[in-house]
Structure formats: C-alpha cells, structure tokens
C-alpha cells in the first residue's frame, strides 16, 4: 500500500538537560520511516535545502520524493525538553510545498510551520478519500523571540478521516478539552478524533470514546513520538480497516519508541515490537458511550 506524506523535513537542535544534539526530524522523516517499517511505499511532498542530508535519510530508506530540493535552507527548530514538556523556537522556514496529483491509498497531512497553504490543502483533499490530519503547523505562530505558540484558528475539516490533537491543539480549534469539544470537531466533518495528553490517549469514533494509557513511566526524548504514533494509526487503519486495532497499534508504536531510550530517528520501533505492544493494548482498551 502507498502513503503520501505532506510535511517539511526539518533539522532540529534538541536541548535535553546538559545535552545538545542536532537531529533530522519532521513527520516526513519520523512518519516516513515508521511507514516503511510497516511495509508501506512512501512518497514525500516536502521541501528541504542543500543543508539536508537527503541521500542518507531519504534515499537510503527508499522514501520517494519529487521536486523537493530548494535553494533555501531547510526548516529548522530549536527544541528544549523538560520531562514530557517541550518549548519550541523557529530558526528557519524552507519553501512552501507544492501539490501535484497522486493515487496513494492515504494522505497524511502534517505541516510543521506554514508550508501548506489553504488552497493546497483544499486541492489535495479532492484527490484522496482517506485524509489523516495533524494540524499542528496550521495553528503555530511565533512571538518576537521566535518562540512557538498556538493561536485559535478556523480550519475546514470536511473530508478528514482522522485528526490527531494534543490538549493545546484542540483548545485552538474548539473551546476546551472535554468530550463535547471532541464531538464538536467530529461534527465539522471528521470521522475519528484522536486526543493525546502525554500518556493518556482517547479516540472518539461514532458515539463512543476508546482510551488507552501508555505504561512507560520514564521519559526520554519525546521528539517525533506523535509522528510515530499517528503514522502507525494511519497505516494500520488503511491496511486493516479497523480503527480499534489502529488505536492499539499506534499506542504500541509510541510505547516501543519510548522503550528504546534512544534519541531522534533511532527511536523508531520495529514492526514486531509494534505488533506485540498493540496486542497488549487491545486487551486493556476501555470505552464509554457519549
């Protein structure tokens, strides 16, 4: 099966305690490599500059891309980690993403900062019946110090199969973090609403909320964890057409990534670890009628 990912590749400077490391990042990389682990063909709709080691990270892992190279430097962030919390600063943005037609089984749309215009977003929604949206880059703004914050934003959510939201993100799209806010998002055209709050994960589908809890108590580098989680959900739903297995496998992927205790792309889990953890979560999932 084939997954197309719409997102900038990034170069992230990660500050964790006394350690400062430079990592390749963005859902184009974290999500792309996760989808490859799950045996999907991946095509990236992305942009990166001459400073990005694309041969080592993209070509080597058979991540396809067209017209992705830009004369502008790659999008860069500085990420300061404190436990499960992080503060982000924007250092640079690359060229906006252009869209051409595609026959992929699903589209994963996850801008990091302003690289997908509203018109591009509407055009790509016409080409695929399975649109998976992480709206983070549609909501992000910067202050005078280039620190990133979220601003309340109106996004056309029609034709969206699944949306993934943190507590901060759902507050930027609705009025709060309650079940009613999840239902509000659902009424705007979304089939499945995923809400994440660190270790707590909820999924609204039809009139039920399903929930799982990640058991890992030790927190290492969480950069890219949401990308790994959401990409696994997308791939599993496309392949199995079962949202409950998709939720459990996604949780399994996030837990397996944490269990590696690795930084950056090294934390991307193997398929068998995702499946083993997914089976565990399937036996622990809770649900309630809403």
N, C-alpha and C positions, 0 to 999 in steps of 0.2 A: 504494500500500500504506500501511498505518497502523501507526505505532509509538507505544505508550503508555510514558511515562517516569515513574517513581516516584522523586522526589527533591526535596529542598528547593531552591528558588532561594536563592542566597547573595549577600552583599556582602562582598568580600574586600579587605582592606588588604594590599597586596603591597610588601614591602621588598626591594629589589634594589640592592645597592651603596649609593650615596647617594640613590637614588630611592625615593620612597614614593608609591604610587598607589592609588586606590580603584577597584575593578573589580566589575562584576556577574559572578557566577560560579555554580558548581554544574553538575552534569550536566544539570539541567533547561535551563540556558541553552547551555552548550557542546555537549551532546549534541543538544538540541532544534534548534539552528541548523545543526549538522552534518547531521542527518537531513533538514532542509528543503533543504539544498544538494543532497542525494541524491534529492530529489523525493518524499520521504515526507510523508504527513499525520502531524502530531504532536499528541498530546493529553498535557498535563502533569497528573499527580497531584502537586500541590505545595502549599506554603503560603508566603506572603510577607506582610510588614507594610505599613503606609502609607508607609514609607520607601523602598519598592522601586519604581523607575520602570517599572512593568509595561507601560504603553502604548508606551513607546519600544522596549523589548526583546522583548516577547512579542506584543502585538497587531500591531505593525509588521511582524513576521516571520511572522505567521499561525501562531503557536503557540497552540493552543486550551487552555483550562483552565476548570474548573468549581469553584466553591466554594473558591477558592484564597486569597482575601483574608482576612487575620487582623487582629485588633486588636493583637496582639503584634508587636514589631519583627521584621524579617527575620533569619534566621540569619546570623551574621557570624563571619568568621575573620580572624586576622592571620597572614600567611604570610611567613616570612623565607627568601629564596632565597640559596643559595650554590652556584653552578655548577648541577649537576643535582640537588643535595640541597635539601631544604626542611624547615623546622621550622614547625609549625602551632600556633596558640593559638585557643581557642574564646572568642569575645566574647559571643555571644548565641545562643539557640535559639528558633525560632518554634514554632507549634502543630503537633502531630503530624498526619500525613497520614491522611485517612480514605479508605476504598476503596468504590467502587460498581462495578457490573458494566461490562464493556467487551467489544467484539467486535474488538479490534485484532488484527493479524496476529502481533505480538510484544510482549512486555513487557520493558522494560529497567529493572531494579530496582537502584538505586544510592543508598542512603541516605548522607547526609553525616555525620549525628550523631543517632542515636537517634530519628529521626522516623517510622520504620516499626516497629510492634510485631510480635512473633512471630505474633500472631493475624491481623493484617492481612496479613503475608507469606504465611501459610498460605491465607488466603481468596483472595488474588489468584492463587495458584498453581493454584487449581481452575478458573479461567476461561480459561486460555490454555495451548496446547501448546508454546509457544516462550518460555521464561523465560530471559533473559540477566541474570546476576547479577554485580555488582561489590559485594562485601560490606564495603567499607571502613567504612561507618557502623555496621555491626553489631559491628565489632571495636574501634572507637575508644573510649578513655576519657580522662579529664583528671586531671592531678595538682593539687596545691594552688595552682599558679600558672596553671592552666587550659591548660597545655601538653598537647598530644595525644600519647598513646601507644597502642599496640595491646596488647590482652590476649587470651590464649588463650581461645577461645570455641567452643562447640558450636553449629553451625547445621545445620538439617535441609536437606540438599542434594538431596533427592529431587525429581524432575521438573525439574531445571535443565538446560537445553540447553547453555549455555556459562557458565563462570565466568572472570573476569579477576582475576589475583592478582599483586601485587608479591612480592618475596622476603620482605619483612617480613610480608605478609598470609598467605602460605602457611605460614609458621612459626607463625602464630597459629591456624591451622586444622589443621596437621599437626605433624610433629616436625622438619622441616628443609626444604631446597630441592632435594632430589635427585629423580631420576626416580621412585623409589619413593614419594616424597611426592606427586608428581603423580598417580601411579597410585592412591594411597590416596584422594585427592579424587575421582578418576574412579569408584572402586568405591562411593562413597557416593551415586551417582545422577546424576553429571554426564557428559554426552556429550563435550563438548570442554573442555579445561583450558588456558587461556592463562596463561603465566607471563612477566612482564616484568621485566627488570633493566636499566634505563636504555636503552642502545641494543640490547641483546640480547633477542629475543622468541622464545618457544618455544610450540608448540601440540601438546598430546597429544590424538590422536584415534584411537580403537580401540587398535591396538598399535604405533603409530608416533609419533615426535616430529618435527615440522617446525620449522625455525628460520630466522629472517632477522635481519640486522643493519642498523640504520639507519646510513647512511654519514656523516651530518652530524657534524662534529667541533666546531662552535661551538654553545654552549648559551646561549639567551636565556631568556625567560620560559617555564617549562615548565608553568605553572598551566593546568589543563584539557586538557593533552595526552593524558592517559589517557582522558578522556571522549571526545575526538575519535576516538582510536584505537578504543575499544570500540564506540562508536556506529556507526562505519563498518563494523566487523566484523558487528555485528547486522544492519544494513540490507542489506549485501551477501549475507549468508547467507540472509536471508529472501527476497531477490529472486532470487538465482541458485541457491540450494540447493547451494552448493559451498564447503566450508569452506576449501579451499586458496586460492581466489580471495578469500574473505573475509579470510584472514590477510594476503595480499599487498596488498589494497586498504587494510586497516587500517594496515599499515606505511606504505603510500604516503600516507595521510592524515596520519599523525604526522610523516613527513618533510616533506611540503608545509607543514604548520603551522610547523615549525621554520624552513623556508626563508623564510617571510615576515618573520622577525626582528621580529615585532610583539608587543605586549603584549595580554593579555586576550582578549576576543572577536574582536579584529581579526585574530588568527592563524588563524581558522577557514578552511580552504582551499576553493578552488573545485573543482567536480566534475571538470573536465578535468585539473586537476593531480593529483588523487587517482588517476584512471584511468591517467595517464601513469606515475606512480611505481609504481602497482600492477603494471603490465606489466613494469617493470624488476625488481621483487622476484620476480615469477613465474619469471623466468629465473635467479634466484640462490638460490632457496629450497633448503635442504638437509634431508634426512630420514634417520632411522635407525630400525630395528626395536628395540622394547624389550619 
